[in-house]
Amino acid sequence: MYALTGAVSKKHKQSSLGGTTLTTQGTVKWFNATKGYGFVTCDDGKDVFVHYSAIQGDGFKTLDEGQRISFRITQGSKGDQAADVEKI
């Protein structure tokens, strides 16, 4: 058996590799709309990189400091990063 730690929502998404990934929640630490990236603090305290291309929805993709979001954590070329970011 595996135990989950930290704040994890009940949402599950099927990954392209056939496994299930969990969606977590956090707060936008900072986001530079001009450069298109920033950092999110997960509810467990971990900071994760976020790029504008990961933000779901139409129109100009940006996040506001302090905004609550849900997302998946994936492995990027330089470490963990947010994917499938949705504003909540």
C-alpha positions as CSV (number, residue, x, y, z in Angstrom):
1,M,0.0,0.0,0.0
2,Y,1.0,3.6,-0.6
3,A,0.2,6.6,1.6
4,L,-0.4,10.0,0.2
5,T,1.0,13.0,2.0
6,G,0.1,16.7,1.7
7,A,-3.1,18.2,0.3
8,V,-4.3,16.2,-2.6
9,S,-7.7,16.6,-4.2
10,K,-9.9,13.6,-5.1
11,K,-9.5,14.3,-8.9
12,H,-7.5,11.8,-10.9
13,K,-6.3,12.1,-14.5
14,Q,-5.2,9.4,-16.8
15,S,-1.6,10.0,-17.9
16,S,-0.3,9.3,-21.4
17,L,1.8,6.6,-19.9
18,G,-1.3,4.7,-18.7
19,G,-0.9,5.5,-15.0
20,T,-3.1,7.8,-12.9
21,T,-1.7,11.1,-11.6
22,L,-3.2,13.1,-8.8
23,T,-4.2,16.7,-9.0
24,T,-3.0,18.9,-6.1
25,Q,-3.7,22.5,-5.1
26,G,-1.6,25.5,-4.3
27,T,-1.2,29.3,-4.3
28,V,0.6,31.4,-6.9
29,K,3.8,32.7,-5.2
30,W,4.6,35.0,-8.1
31,F,4.0,35.1,-11.9
32,N,5.6,37.4,-14.5
33,A,3.1,37.8,-17.3
34,T,5.7,39.5,-19.5
35,K,8.0,36.5,-19.3
36,G,5.2,33.9,-19.0
37,Y,6.4,32.0,-16.0
38,G,6.5,32.0,-12.2
39,F,6.2,29.8,-9.1
40,V,3.4,28.1,-7.2
41,T,3.6,27.0,-3.6
42,C,1.9,23.7,-3.1
43,D,-0.3,23.2,0.0
44,D,2.5,21.0,1.4
45,G,4.9,24.0,1.2
46,K,6.9,22.9,-1.9
47,D,7.6,25.5,-4.6
48,V,6.9,24.4,-8.2
49,F,7.7,26.2,-11.5
50,V,4.7,27.1,-13.7
51,H,4.8,28.2,-17.4
52,Y,2.0,30.0,-19.1
53,S,1.5,27.2,-21.6
54,A,0.3,24.9,-18.7
55,I,-2.6,27.3,-17.9
56,Q,-5.9,25.9,-19.1
57,G,-8.5,28.1,-20.7
58,D,-8.9,30.6,-23.5
59,G,-7.5,34.1,-23.8
60,F,-4.4,35.7,-22.2
61,K,-2.9,33.1,-19.9
62,T,-1.7,34.6,-16.7
63,L,-1.9,34.0,-12.9
64,D,-2.2,36.5,-10.1
65,E,-0.1,36.4,-6.9
66,G,-2.1,34.7,-4.1
67,Q,-4.5,33.0,-6.6
68,R,-5.6,29.5,-5.7
69,I,-5.0,26.9,-8.5
70,S,-5.2,23.1,-9.0
71,F,-2.6,21.3,-11.1
72,R,-0.6,18.2,-11.6
73,I,3.2,18.0,-10.9
74,T,5.3,16.7,-13.7
75,Q,9.0,16.3,-14.2
76,G,10.5,19.1,-16.5
77,S,14.0,19.4,-17.8
78,K,15.0,21.4,-14.7
79,G,12.9,19.8,-12.1
80,D,9.2,19.7,-11.0
81,Q,6.8,21.9,-12.9
82,A,3.0,22.4,-12.8
83,A,0.8,21.0,-15.6
84,D,-2.9,21.2,-16.4
85,V,-3.2,24.4,-14.3
86,E,-6.8,25.5,-13.5
87,K,-7.9,28.5,-11.5
88,I,-10.2,27.7,-8.6
